[in-house]
Amino acid sequence: MNRSRFKDDIVYQIYPRSFQDSNGDGIGDLKGIISRLPYLEKLGVTALWLSPCFKSPMEDMGYDIADYYSIDPVFGTNEDMDELIKKAKKHGLRIILDMVLNHTSKEHEWFKSARSSKESPYREFYIWSETPNDIQSTFGGSAWEWNEQTKDYYFHLYAPGQPDLNWESRKMRNALYDACNYWLEKGVYGFRLDVIENIGKEVENHILQNGPHLHERLHELNQKTFGRKESITIGECWCADNNTRMLYTDPKREELSMVFLFNDWGAFHDPYYGKWKCRPFEPKIYRDIIYARQFTDKEKSWDTLFWNNHDIPRALNRYTDLAYRKQAAKMLFASTMFLRGTPFIYQGDEIGMVNGHFQSINDYQDIEAINHYQILQEKGMSEEEAKEALEKTARDNARIPMRWTARKGYGFTKGKPWLDVGKDEKGYCVSEEEKDPSSVLSFYRKAIKIWKNKAYRKIIRDGDFQPDYLEKEEWIAYTRMYKEKRLRVIANFSAHTYPLPEIPGKILLHNYDDQTNELRPYEVFVFFVE
């Protein structure tokens, strides 16, 4: 069995609620995704990661699963998922499901039984205490919620509607393994595992991430489910660092294919307000963090190369000058996709989508943003400062609907979008990008063809890494080497202009329409040397 097949993948993340609505209710669905499979095949990606579409009360937009075996009616039916898996395969695409194994919804039948009586056979599936400690929920407030029926508290690291599962229970673990295997037998390619570093928690010892039994549980999960198939697995790890990453990804340990790290994003968070107030971006700090991942043991580590997902605001807003949106969008993709790892594209990256435009707190749908609007004021922000913080950092920025056309509803829906798309941003949508050979979309398609080209694949997959021009603090520049062949990347991660170094070799990729003797704002070159 080829367990490294995933190293040939380029993954496209779909947030189903915001990708394509097929029935006019303003919410994206599975039939909408099916209708866009030709577009995704043409883009050149190989796998589609779908954020959760299981049955859910949607307190946390699907990350509160009420039934692991059923598609939520708002997205369609189980038959629609079967059709998506089948038709995606015909387009050369495989489906990755977002699986939440740390917690369920409080509406899950397991929890409804568990909270009804201390004698419930599902009582051991969750974490209970009559004397709760002081652990705080990530979404604000205590992580313990009173349960009147049994006169004690249940633990929820996230929303009160998301009770944490007790991974000490073998019965519970086997129930989760059964759910994973159900979808693997249906033909899914693998799973993105939500907050997977939490499943080793020891609440009584205040250990929430990377607990002492985490890796034995990941190994067991692997052996009981996806490890028996040619699958891909991506763990979401907010607290892991570059060294601990190799514990997850070392093939000999048989845990996960790769993990998402966020230490590059977190490097700019405020010590007091966290992600809600970021300090100024410094390309050198970001660059040094992602370079460090390239220097780890090649046999044990495989990186995830991404700028955006459903949980973080758009990188174009975070890191670049939007006056150069088109060039910067191209630069972001090309500057990192040739590092060692799997490129991930979040829906809309390929057309240079930016953050939404929210006029008031009432425009937000995300429970985290709504809760923190008040929490930030309690911590010292003014109401206006809290509003501004949400405008820059809220997760809903990444969740606005995909821009397919310039018409009302942006071709996403004929109805009212579930999340307001905000102020019209003229100049980019898929239908317009399709017509322009110099568009961001055209650039993405060309870049992906180069990445998949067999002439360069050994360099990208197995080549050594060498940083270049480290004295240039606003550049991302490096060389990938395999035997005598080289791929070199030079990117200007700023709105400044520099003299352009001599470029020995064939230019494979360039994001300006002409070439000068300068390295202009957000300009990037990728070239090949034999």
Secondary structure, DSSP 8 states (H G I E B T S, - for coil): --TTGGGG--EEEE-GGGT--SSSSSS--HHHHHHTHHHHHHHT--EEEE---EE---TTTTSS-SEEEEE-TTT--HHHHHHHHHHHHHTT-EEEEEE--SB--TTSHHHHHHTT-TT-TTGGGB-EESS----B-TTSSBSEEEETTTTEEEE-SS-TT--BB-TT-HHHHHHHHHHHHHHHHHT--EEEETTGGGGG-BGGGTB-SS-TTHHHHHHHHHHHTGGGSS-EEEEE-SS--HHHHHHHH-GGG---SEEE--HHHHTTEETTTEEEEE----HHHHHHHHHHHHTS-TTT--EEE-S-BTTB--HHHHHS-GGGHHHHHHHHHHHHTTSSEEEEEETTGGGT-------SGGG---HHHHHHHHHHHHTT--HHHHHHHHHHH-GGGGTS-----SSGGGGT-SS--SS---S--TT--HHHHTT-TTSHHHHHHHHHHHHH-HHHHHHHHH-EEEE--TT-TTEEEEEEEETTEEEEEEEE-SS--EE-----SEEEEESSSS--SEE-TT-EEEEEE-
